[in-house]
Amino acid sequence: MTLQNILTVHPFEGLHNTIQQFRADHAERRRARAVYDRTWRELSAMSDPERADIGIHSSDIPRIASEAATMSRKTS
């Protein structure tokens, strides 16, 4: 590493990048959680006969909400 490179590298650049990555990861987790919560609320608001019409049992809600959240993370 030359002296010029040493002088132009900010001493806290690595820390800054780590913080930025943490913020981005946290924002992504919050978006996925919002999808999970919205899916859970919408399916829970349906009656048992309504859910039966689309082939969903109340015990399926956590799994479906989790899958929706996982899919939202893959498409972001």
PDB file of N, CA, C and O in Angstrom:
ATOM      1  N   MET A   1       0.855  -1.166   0.000  1.00  0.00           N
ATOM      2  CA  MET A   1       0.000   0.000   0.000  1.00  0.00           C
ATOM      3  C   MET A   1       0.903   1.232   0.000  1.00  0.00           C
ATOM      4  O   MET A   1       1.798   1.356   0.836  1.00  0.00           O
ATOM      5  N   THR A   2       0.665   2.125  -0.929  1.00  0.00           N
ATOM      6  CA  THR A   2       1.499   3.319  -1.029  1.00  0.00           C
ATOM      7  C   THR A   2       1.039   4.361  -0.028  1.00  0.00           C
ATOM      8  O   THR A   2      -0.045   4.250   0.546  1.00  0.00           O
ATOM      9  N   LEU A   3       1.857   5.358   0.176  1.00  0.00           N
ATOM     10  CA  LEU A   3       1.522   6.442   1.089  1.00  0.00           C
ATOM     11  C   LEU A   3       0.264   7.162   0.621  1.00  0.00           C
ATOM     12  O   LEU A   3      -0.563   7.561   1.441  1.00  0.00           O
ATOM     13  N   GLN A   4       0.114   7.332  -0.682  1.00  0.00           N
ATOM     14  CA  GLN A   4      -1.074   7.998  -1.217  1.00  0.00           C
ATOM     15  C   GLN A   4      -2.340   7.203  -0.849  1.00  0.00           C
ATOM     16  O   GLN A   4      -3.353   7.787  -0.464  1.00  0.00           O
ATOM     17  N   ASN A   5      -2.271   5.880  -0.969  1.00  0.00           N
ATOM     18  CA  ASN A   5      -3.413   5.043  -0.604  1.00  0.00           C
ATOM     19  C   ASN A   5      -3.722   5.139   0.883  1.00  0.00           C
ATOM     20  O   ASN A   5      -4.888   5.183   1.275  1.00  0.00           O
ATOM     21  N   ILE A   6      -2.719   5.171   1.685  1.00  0.00           N
ATOM     22  CA  ILE A   6      -2.913   5.273   3.126  1.00  0.00           C
ATOM     23  C   ILE A   6      -3.593   6.589   3.479  1.00  0.00           C
ATOM     24  O   ILE A   6      -4.478   6.625   4.334  1.00  0.00           O
ATOM     25  N   LEU A   7      -3.182   7.668   2.824  1.00  0.00           N
ATOM     26  CA  LEU A   7      -3.750   8.973   3.128  1.00  0.00           C
ATOM     27  C   LEU A   7      -5.187   9.131   2.629  1.00  0.00           C
ATOM     28  O   LEU A   7      -5.938   9.930   3.189  1.00  0.00           O
ATOM     29  N   THR A   8      -5.584   8.403   1.607  1.00  0.00           N
ATOM     30  CA  THR A   8      -6.931   8.575   1.066  1.00  0.00           C
ATOM     31  C   THR A   8      -7.948   7.603   1.664  1.00  0.00           C
ATOM     32  O   THR A   8      -9.148   7.784   1.459  1.00  0.00           O
ATOM     33  N   VAL A   9      -7.514   6.592   2.385  1.00  0.00           N
ATOM     34  CA  VAL A   9      -8.435   5.646   3.012  1.00  0.00           C
ATOM     35  C   VAL A   9      -8.884   6.233   4.346  1.00  0.00           C
ATOM     36  O   VAL A   9      -8.061   6.579   5.194  1.00  0.00           O
ATOM     37  N   HIS A  10     -10.163   6.338   4.514  1.00  0.00           N
ATOM     38  CA  HIS A  10     -10.707   6.874   5.766  1.00  0.00           C
ATOM     39  C   HIS A  10     -10.562   5.816   6.845  1.00  0.00           C
ATOM     40  O   HIS A  10     -10.855   4.647   6.598  1.00  0.00           O
ATOM     41  N   PRO A  11     -10.115   6.200   8.039  1.00  0.00           N
ATOM     42  CA  PRO A  11      -9.858   5.199   9.079  1.00  0.00           C
ATOM     43  C   PRO A  11     -11.122   4.470   9.549  1.00  0.00           C
ATOM     44  O   PRO A  11     -11.022   3.358  10.067  1.00  0.00           O
ATOM     45  N   PHE A  12     -12.280   5.055   9.385  1.00  0.00           N
ATOM     46  CA  PHE A  12     -13.514   4.428   9.857  1.00  0.00           C
ATOM     47  C   PHE A  12     -14.369   3.890   8.716  1.00  0.00           C
ATOM     48  O   PHE A  12     -15.554   3.616   8.905  1.00  0.00           O
ATOM     49  N   GLU A  13     -13.779   3.738   7.538  1.00  0.00           N
ATOM     50  CA  GLU A  13     -14.540   3.281   6.374  1.00  0.00           C
ATOM     51  C   GLU A  13     -15.142   1.896   6.612  1.00  0.00           C
ATOM     52  O   GLU A  13     -16.299   1.657   6.266  1.00  0.00           O
ATOM     53  N   GLY A  14     -14.379   1.000   7.189  1.00  0.00           N
ATOM     54  CA  GLY A  14     -14.882  -0.348   7.468  1.00  0.00           C
ATOM     55  C   GLY A  14     -16.048  -0.322   8.430  1.00  0.00           C
ATOM     56  O   GLY A  14     -17.033  -1.033   8.236  1.00  0.00           O
ATOM     57  N   LEU A  15     -15.945   0.490   9.465  1.00  0.00           N
ATOM     58  CA  LEU A  15     -17.025   0.629  10.440  1.00  0.00           C
ATOM     59  C   LEU A  15     -18.258   1.229   9.782  1.00  0.00           C
ATOM     60  O   LEU A  15     -19.382   0.788  10.024  1.00  0.00           O
ATOM     61  N   HIS A  16     -18.038   2.227   8.958  1.00  0.00           N
ATOM     62  CA  HIS A  16     -19.150   2.869   8.243  1.00  0.00           C
ATOM     63  C   HIS A  16     -19.872   1.858   7.356  1.00  0.00           C
ATOM     64  O   HIS A  16     -21.102   1.819   7.331  1.00  0.00           O
ATOM     65  N   ASN A  17     -19.114   1.043   6.632  1.00  0.00           N
ATOM     66  CA  ASN A  17     -19.717   0.029   5.765  1.00  0.00           C
ATOM     67  C   ASN A  17     -20.494  -0.993   6.577  1.00  0.00           C
ATOM     68  O   ASN A  17     -21.570  -1.427   6.165  1.00  0.00           O
ATOM     69  N   THR A  18     -19.957  -1.382   7.731  1.00  0.00           N
ATOM     70  CA  THR A  18     -20.635  -2.338   8.600  1.00  0.00           C
ATOM     71  C   THR A  18     -21.956  -1.768   9.100  1.00  0.00           C
ATOM     72  O   THR A  18     -22.967  -2.469   9.124  1.00  0.00           O
ATOM     73  N   ILE A  19     -21.951  -0.511   9.494  1.00  0.00           N
ATOM     74  CA  ILE A  19     -23.178   0.138   9.975  1.00  0.00           C
ATOM     75  C   ILE A  19     -24.196   0.244   8.850  1.00  0.00           C
ATOM     76  O   ILE A  19     -25.380  -0.015   9.068  1.00  0.00           O
ATOM     77  N   GLN A  20     -23.764   0.618   7.659  1.00  0.00           N
ATOM     78  CA  GLN A  20     -24.670   0.725   6.517  1.00  0.00           C
ATOM     79  C   GLN A  20     -25.289  -0.632   6.196  1.00  0.00           C
ATOM     80  O   GLN A  20     -26.484  -0.714   5.909  1.00  0.00           O
ATOM     81  N   GLN A  21     -24.496  -1.688   6.242  1.00  0.00           N
ATOM     82  CA  GLN A  21     -25.015  -3.035   5.975  1.00  0.00           C
ATOM     83  C   GLN A  21     -26.011  -3.450   7.047  1.00  0.00           C
ATOM     84  O   GLN A  21     -27.042  -4.050   6.742  1.00  0.00           O
ATOM     85  N   PHE A  22     -25.706  -3.133   8.302  1.00  0.00           N
ATOM     86  CA  PHE A  22     -26.630  -3.443   9.392  1.00  0.00           C
ATOM     87  C   PHE A  22     -27.965  -2.735   9.178  1.00  0.00           C
ATOM     88  O   PHE A  22     -29.022  -3.338   9.360  1.00  0.00           O
ATOM     89  N   ARG A  23     -27.922  -1.474   8.797  1.00  0.00           N
ATOM     90  CA  ARG A  23     -29.155  -0.717   8.540  1.00  0.00           C
ATOM     91  C   ARG A  23     -29.954  -1.319   7.392  1.00  0.00           C
ATOM     92  O   ARG A  23     -31.177  -1.441   7.474  1.00  0.00           O
ATOM     93  N   ALA A  24     -29.268  -1.690   6.336  1.00  0.00           N
ATOM     94  CA  ALA A  24     -29.951  -2.290   5.178  1.00  0.00           C
ATOM     95  C   ALA A  24     -30.580  -3.631   5.573  1.00  0.00           C
ATOM     96  O   ALA A  24     -31.716  -3.918   5.196  1.00  0.00           O
ATOM     97  N   ASP A  25     -29.852  -4.441   6.323  1.00  0.00           N
ATOM     98  CA  ASP A  25     -30.381  -5.732   6.763  1.00  0.00           C
ATOM     99  C   ASP A  25     -31.589  -5.541   7.686  1.00  0.00           C
ATOM    100  O   ASP A  25     -32.583  -6.258   7.580  1.00  0.00           O
ATOM    101  N   HIS A  26     -31.487  -4.578   8.577  1.00  0.00           N
ATOM    102  CA  HIS A  26     -32.587  -4.298   9.510  1.00  0.00           C
ATOM    103  C   HIS A  26     -33.826  -3.839   8.746  1.00  0.00           C
ATOM    104  O   HIS A  26     -34.938  -4.271   9.051  1.00  0.00           O
ATOM    105  N   ALA A  27     -33.644  -2.979   7.771  1.00  0.00           N
ATOM    106  CA  ALA A  27     -34.774  -2.508   6.963  1.00  0.00           C
ATOM    107  C   ALA A  27     -35.422  -3.665   6.208  1.00  0.00           C
ATOM    108  O   ALA A  27     -36.647  -3.729   6.103  1.00  0.00           O
ATOM    109  N   GLU A  28     -34.615  -4.569   5.690  1.00  0.00           N
ATOM    110  CA  GLU A  28     -35.138  -5.736   4.975  1.00  0.00           C
ATOM    111  C   GLU A  28     -35.927  -6.644   5.914  1.00  0.00           C
ATOM    112  O   GLU A  28     -36.984  -7.153   5.541  1.00  0.00           O
ATOM    113  N   ARG A  29     -35.423  -6.848   7.126  1.00  0.00           N
ATOM    114  CA  ARG A  29     -36.150  -7.663   8.109  1.00  0.00           C
ATOM    115  C   ARG A  29     -37.481  -7.007   8.478  1.00  0.00           C
ATOM    116  O   ARG A  29     -38.489  -7.694   8.648  1.00  0.00           O
ATOM    117  N   ARG A  30     -37.484  -5.689   8.602  1.00  0.00           N
ATOM    118  CA  ARG A  30     -38.736  -4.986   8.921  1.00  0.00           C
ATOM    119  C   ARG A  30     -39.748  -5.115   7.792  1.00  0.00           C
ATOM    120  O   ARG A  30     -40.939  -5.290   8.046  1.00  0.00           O
ATOM    121  N   ARG A  31     -39.284  -5.029   6.539  1.00  0.00           N
ATOM    122  CA  ARG A  31     -40.194  -5.201   5.397  1.00  0.00           C
ATOM    123  C   ARG A  31     -40.774  -6.603   5.374  1.00  0.00           C
ATOM    124  O   ARG A  31     -41.968  -6.781   5.134  1.00  0.00           O
ATOM    125  N   ALA A  32     -39.933  -7.598   5.622  1.00  0.00           N
ATOM    126  CA  ALA A  32     -40.408  -8.983   5.643  1.00  0.00           C
ATOM    127  C   ALA A  32     -41.395  -9.193   6.784  1.00  0.00           C
ATOM    128  O   ALA A  32     -42.397  -9.887   6.615  1.00  0.00           O
ATOM    129  N   ARG A  33     -41.127  -8.606   7.931  1.00  0.00           N
ATOM    130  CA  ARG A  33     -42.050  -8.731   9.071  1.00  0.00           C
ATOM    131  C   ARG A  33     -43.384  -8.072   8.752  1.00  0.00           C
ATOM    132  O   ARG A  33     -44.432  -8.581   9.148  1.00  0.00           O
ATOM    133  N   ALA A  34     -43.362  -6.954   8.049  1.00  0.00           N
ATOM    134  CA  ALA A  34     -44.601  -6.278   7.659  1.00  0.00           C
ATOM    135  C   ALA A  34     -45.431  -7.169   6.733  1.00  0.00           C
ATOM    136  O   ALA A  34     -46.655  -7.220   6.849  1.00  0.00           O
ATOM    137  N   VAL A  35     -44.765  -7.868   5.818  1.00  0.00           N
ATOM    138  CA  VAL A  35     -45.475  -8.798   4.928  1.00  0.00           C
ATOM    139  C   VAL A  35     -46.073  -9.935   5.754  1.00  0.00           C
ATOM    140  O   VAL A  35     -47.222 -10.322   5.537  1.00  0.00           O
ATOM    141  N   TYR A  36     -45.303 -10.468   6.694  1.00  0.00           N
ATOM    142  CA  TYR A  36     -45.788 -11.538   7.567  1.00  0.00           C
ATOM    143  C   TYR A  36     -47.032 -11.076   8.325  1.00  0.00           C
ATOM    144  O   TYR A  36     -48.056 -11.759   8.331  1.00  0.00           O
ATOM    145  N   ASP A  37     -46.930  -9.913   8.960  1.00  0.00           N
ATOM    146  CA  ASP A  37     -48.045  -9.395   9.763  1.00  0.00           C
ATOM    147  C   ASP A  37     -49.283  -9.135   8.912  1.00  0.00           C
ATOM    148  O   ASP A  37     -50.394  -9.475   9.320  1.00  0.00           O
ATOM    149  N   ARG A  38     -49.106  -8.539   7.741  1.00  0.00           N
ATOM    150  CA  ARG A  38     -50.236  -8.242   6.865  1.00  0.00           C
ATOM    151  C   ARG A  38     -50.920  -9.532   6.395  1.00  0.00           C
ATOM    152  O   ARG A  38     -52.148  -9.613   6.370  1.00  0.00           O
ATOM    153  N   THR A  39     -50.123 -10.533   6.026  1.00  0.00           N
ATOM    154  CA  THR A  39     -50.671 -11.809   5.584  1.00  0.00           C
ATOM    155  C   THR A  39     -51.435 -12.476   6.721  1.00  0.00           C
ATOM    156  O   THR A  39     -52.538 -12.986   6.523  1.00  0.00           O
ATOM    157  N   TRP A  40     -50.848 -12.469   7.903  1.00  0.00           N
ATOM    158  CA  TRP A  40     -51.492 -13.059   9.087  1.00  0.00           C
ATOM    159  C   TRP A  40     -52.841 -12.377   9.354  1.00  0.00           C
ATOM    160  O   TRP A  40     -53.854 -13.047   9.552  1.00  0.00           O
ATOM    161  N   ARG A  41     -52.840 -11.042   9.357  1.00  0.00           N
ATOM    162  CA  ARG A  41     -54.081 -10.291   9.632  1.00  0.00           C
ATOM    163  C   ARG A  41     -55.157 -10.593   8.596  1.00  0.00           C
ATOM    164  O   ARG A  41     -56.312 -10.828   8.950  1.00  0.00           O
ATOM    165  N   GLU A  42     -54.784 -10.587   7.320  1.00  0.00           N
ATOM    166  CA  GLU A  42     -55.768 -10.802   6.262  1.00  0.00           C
ATOM    167  C   GLU A  42     -56.359 -12.205   6.329  1.00  0.00           C
ATOM    168  O   GLU A  42     -57.569 -12.375   6.180  1.00  0.00           O
ATOM    169  N   LEU A  43     -55.529 -13.196   6.548  1.00  0.00           N
ATOM    170  CA  LEU A  43     -56.044 -14.564   6.630  1.00  0.00           C
ATOM    171  C   LEU A  43     -56.838 -14.793   7.915  1.00  0.00           C
ATOM    172  O   LEU A  43     -57.831 -15.520   7.912  1.00  0.00           O
ATOM    173  N   SER A  44     -56.407 -14.185   8.995  1.00  0.00           N
ATOM    174  CA  SER A  44     -57.118 -14.337  10.264  1.00  0.00           C
ATOM    175  C   SER A  44     -58.479 -13.645  10.235  1.00  0.00           C
ATOM    176  O   SER A  44     -59.411 -14.062  10.923  1.00  0.00           O
ATOM    177  N   ALA A  45     -58.583 -12.599   9.443  1.00  0.00           N
ATOM    178  CA  ALA A  45     -59.851 -11.866   9.351  1.00  0.00           C
ATOM    179  C   ALA A  45     -60.917 -12.645   8.577  1.00  0.00           C
ATOM    180  O   ALA A  45     -62.110 -12.362   8.692  1.00  0.00           O
ATOM    181  N   MET A  46     -60.480 -13.620   7.796  1.00  0.00           N
ATOM    182  CA  MET A  46     -61.430 -14.419   7.026  1.00  0.00           C
ATOM    183  C   MET A  46     -62.123 -15.432   7.948  1.00  0.00           C
ATOM    184  O   MET A  46     -61.550 -15.883   8.939  1.00  0.00           O
ATOM    185  N   SER A  47     -63.350 -15.773   7.602  1.00  0.00           N
ATOM    186  CA  SER A  47     -64.063 -16.803   8.365  1.00  0.00           C
ATOM    187  C   SER A  47     -63.534 -18.177   7.954  1.00  0.00           C
ATOM    188  O   SER A  47     -62.865 -18.325   6.931  1.00  0.00           O
ATOM    189  N   ASP A  48     -63.853 -19.178   8.779  1.00  0.00           N
ATOM    190  CA  ASP A  48     -63.435 -20.543   8.444  1.00  0.00           C
ATOM    191  C   ASP A  48     -63.978 -20.990   7.088  1.00  0.00           C
ATOM    192  O   ASP A  48     -63.228 -21.576   6.308  1.00  0.00           O
ATOM    193  N   PRO A  49     -65.257 -20.736   6.773  1.00  0.00           N
ATOM    194  CA  PRO A  49     -65.755 -21.131   5.447  1.00  0.00           C
ATOM    195  C   PRO A  49     -65.044 -20.407   4.300  1.00  0.00           C
ATOM    196  O   PRO A  49     -64.804 -21.001   3.249  1.00  0.00           O
ATOM    197  N   GLU A  50     -64.702 -19.116   4.497  1.00  0.00           N
ATOM    198  CA  GLU A  50     -63.982 -18.381   3.451  1.00  0.00           C
ATOM    199  C   GLU A  50     -62.608 -18.988   3.211  1.00  0.00           C
ATOM    200  O   GLU A  50     -62.187 -19.171   2.069  1.00  0.00           O
ATOM    201  N   ARG A  51     -61.908 -19.300   4.311  1.00  0.00           N
ATOM    202  CA  ARG A  51     -60.588 -19.932   4.165  1.00  0.00           C
ATOM    203  C   ARG A  51     -60.718 -21.316   3.550  1.00  0.00           C
ATOM    204  O   ARG A  51     -59.877 -21.720   2.748  1.00  0.00           O
ATOM    205  N   ALA A  52     -61.762 -22.044   3.917  1.00  0.00           N
ATOM    206  CA  ALA A  52     -61.971 -23.388   3.351  1.00  0.00           C
ATOM    207  C   ALA A  52     -62.186 -23.307   1.843  1.00  0.00           C
ATOM    208  O   ALA A  52     -61.767 -24.199   1.106  1.00  0.00           O
ATOM    209  N   ASP A  53     -62.837 -22.242   1.382  1.00  0.00           N
ATOM    210  CA  ASP A  53     -63.062 -22.072  -0.053  1.00  0.00           C
ATOM    211  C   ASP A  53     -61.755 -21.980  -0.841  1.00  0.00           C
ATOM    212  O   ASP A  53     -61.694 -22.383  -2.002  1.00  0.00           O
ATOM    213  N   ILE A  54     -60.716 -21.449  -0.203  1.00  0.00           N
ATOM    214  CA  ILE A  54     -59.425 -21.329  -0.896  1.00  0.00           C
ATOM    215  C   ILE A  54     -58.424 -22.387  -0.415  1.00  0.00           C
ATOM    216  O   ILE A  54     -57.237 -22.330  -0.736  1.00  0.00           O
ATOM    217  N   GLY A  55     -58.927 -23.348   0.357  1.00  0.00           N
ATOM    218  CA  GLY A  55     -58.108 -24.480   0.772  1.00  0.00           C
ATOM    219  C   GLY A  55     -57.142 -24.200   1.899  1.00  0.00           C
ATOM    220  O   GLY A  55     -56.077 -24.814   1.969  1.00  0.00           O
ATOM    221  N   ILE A  56     -57.493 -23.286   2.779  1.00  0.00           N
ATOM    222  CA  ILE A  56     -56.612 -22.936   3.898  1.00  0.00           C
ATOM    223  C   ILE A  56     -57.329 -23.218   5.210  1.00  0.00           C
ATOM    224  O   ILE A  56     -58.485 -22.837   5.392  1.00  0.00           O
ATOM    225  N   HIS A  57     -56.640 -23.884   6.116  1.00  0.00           N
ATOM    226  CA  HIS A  57     -57.138 -24.118   7.466  1.00  0.00           C
ATOM    227  C   HIS A  57     -56.476 -23.092   8.382  1.00  0.00           C
ATOM    228  O   HIS A  57     -55.400 -22.583   8.071  1.00  0.00           O
ATOM    229  N   SER A  58     -57.107 -22.795   9.488  1.00  0.00           N
ATOM    230  CA  SER A  58     -56.544 -21.788  10.398  1.00  0.00           C
ATOM    231  C   SER A  58     -55.142 -22.169  10.876  1.00  0.00           C
ATOM    232  O   SER A  58     -54.325 -21.292  11.154  1.00  0.00           O
ATOM    233  N   SER A  59     -54.861 -23.456  10.974  1.00  0.00           N
ATOM    234  CA  SER A  59     -53.526 -23.881  11.407  1.00  0.00           C
ATOM    235  C   SER A  59     -52.466 -23.634  10.334  1.00  0.00           C
ATOM    236  O   SER A  59     -51.270 -23.705  10.619  1.00  0.00           O
ATOM    237  N   ASP A  60     -52.893 -23.345   9.104  1.00  0.00           N
ATOM    238  CA  ASP A  60     -51.951 -23.062   8.015  1.00  0.00           C
ATOM    239  C   ASP A  60     -51.473 -21.606   8.009  1.00  0.00           C
ATOM    240  O   ASP A  60     -50.497 -21.280   7.333  1.00  0.00           O
ATOM    241  N   ILE A  61     -52.143 -20.744   8.747  1.00  0.00           N
ATOM    242  CA  ILE A  61     -51.851 -19.305   8.681  1.00  0.00           C
ATOM    243  C   ILE A  61     -50.391 -18.977   9.006  1.00  0.00           C
ATOM    244  O   ILE A  61     -49.771 -18.236   8.244  1.00  0.00           O
ATOM    245  N   PRO A  62     -49.810 -19.491  10.099  1.00  0.00           N
ATOM    246  CA  PRO A  62     -48.404 -19.138  10.379  1.00  0.00           C
ATOM    247  C   PRO A  62     -47.450 -19.555   9.255  1.00  0.00           C
ATOM    248  O   PRO A  62     -46.538 -18.807   8.903  1.00  0.00           O
ATOM    249  N   ARG A  63     -47.662 -20.739   8.702  1.00  0.00           N
ATOM    250  CA  ARG A  63     -46.791 -21.220   7.623  1.00  0.00           C
ATOM    251  C   ARG A  63     -46.929 -20.356   6.380  1.00  0.00           C
ATOM    252  O   ARG A  63     -45.931 -19.994   5.757  1.00  0.00           O
ATOM    253  N   ILE A  64     -48.155 -20.026   6.021  1.00  0.00           N
ATOM    254  CA  ILE A  64     -48.388 -19.219   4.824  1.00  0.00           C
ATOM    255  C   ILE A  64     -47.802 -17.814   5.003  1.00  0.00           C
ATOM    256  O   ILE A  64     -47.197 -17.265   4.083  1.00  0.00           O
ATOM    257  N   ALA A  65     -47.986 -17.244   6.189  1.00  0.00           N
ATOM    258  CA  ALA A  65     -47.431 -15.910   6.463  1.00  0.00           C
ATOM    259  C   ALA A  65     -45.903 -15.941   6.402  1.00  0.00           C
ATOM    260  O   ALA A  65     -45.274 -15.020   5.881  1.00  0.00           O
ATOM    261  N   SER A  66     -45.317 -17.015   6.941  1.00  0.00           N
ATOM    262  CA  SER A  66     -43.861 -17.151   6.904  1.00  0.00           C
ATOM    263  C   SER A  66     -43.359 -17.297   5.469  1.00  0.00           C
ATOM    264  O   SER A  66     -42.352 -16.695   5.095  1.00  0.00           O
ATOM    265  N   GLU A  67     -44.056 -18.092   4.672  1.00  0.00           N
ATOM    266  CA  GLU A  67     -43.665 -18.257   3.273  1.00  0.00           C
ATOM    267  C   GLU A  67     -43.788 -16.944   2.500  1.00  0.00           C
ATOM    268  O   GLU A  67     -42.952 -16.641   1.649  1.00  0.00           O
ATOM    269  N   ALA A  68     -44.823 -16.172   2.797  1.00  0.00           N
ATOM    270  CA  ALA A  68     -44.996 -14.874   2.125  1.00  0.00           C
ATOM    271  C   ALA A  68     -43.840 -13.936   2.476  1.00  0.00           C
ATOM    272  O   ALA A  68     -43.320 -13.230   1.613  1.00  0.00           O
ATOM    273  N   ALA A  69     -43.449 -13.936   3.739  1.00  0.00           N
ATOM    274  CA  ALA A  69     -42.339 -13.087   4.172  1.00  0.00           C
ATOM    275  C   ALA A  69     -41.037 -13.526   3.512  1.00  0.00           C
ATOM    276  O   ALA A  69     -40.244 -12.689   3.080  1.00  0.00           O
ATOM    277  N   THR A  70     -40.816 -14.829   3.434  1.00  0.00           N
ATOM    278  CA  THR A  70     -39.601 -15.354   2.800  1.00  0.00           C
ATOM    279  C   THR A  70     -39.577 -14.991   1.324  1.00  0.00           C
ATOM    280  O   THR A  70     -38.541 -14.579   0.802  1.00  0.00           O
ATOM    281  N   MET A  71     -40.699 -15.140   0.657  1.00  0.00           N
ATOM    282  CA  MET A  71     -40.761 -14.794  -0.770  1.00  0.00           C
ATOM    283  C   MET A  71     -40.527 -13.303  -0.992  1.00  0.00           C
ATOM    284  O   MET A  71     -39.918 -12.913  -1.988  1.00  0.00           O
ATOM    285  N   SER A  72     -41.005 -12.467  -0.069  1.00  0.00           N
ATOM    286  CA  SER A  72     -40.800 -11.018  -0.231  1.00  0.00           C
ATOM    287  C   SER A  72     -39.331 -10.658  -0.110  1.00  0.00           C
ATOM    288  O   SER A  72     -38.877  -9.702  -0.740  1.00  0.00           O
ATOM    289  N   ARG A  73     -38.587 -11.397   0.681  1.00  0.00           N
ATOM    290  CA  ARG A  73     -37.148 -11.131   0.840  1.00  0.00           C
ATOM    291  C   ARG A  73     -36.389 -11.541  -0.409  1.00  0.00           C
ATOM    292  O   ARG A  73     -35.387 -10.914  -0.754  1.00  0.00           O
ATOM    293  N   LYS A  74     -36.844 -12.579  -1.089  1.00  0.00           N
ATOM    294  CA  LYS A  74     -36.169 -13.051  -2.295  1.00  0.00           C
ATOM    295  C   LYS A  74     -36.415 -12.139  -3.477  1.00  0.00           C
ATOM    296  O   LYS A  74     -35.580 -12.053  -4.377  1.00  0.00           O
ATOM    297  N   THR A  75     -37.561 -11.449  -3.490  1.00  0.00           N
ATOM    298  CA  THR A  75     -37.909 -10.602  -4.623  1.00  0.00           C
ATOM    299  C   THR A  75     -37.455  -9.167  -4.434  1.00  0.00           C
ATOM    300  O   THR A  75     -37.561  -8.364  -5.362  1.00  0.00           O
ATOM    301  N   SER A  76     -36.955  -8.825  -3.262  1.00  0.00           N
ATOM    302  CA  SER A  76     -36.523  -7.438  -3.023  1.00  0.00           C
ATOM    303  C   SER A  76     -35.167  -7.169  -3.593  1.00  0.00           C
ATOM    304  O   SER A  76     -34.659  -6.054  -3.479  1.00  0.00           O
TER     305      SER A  76
END
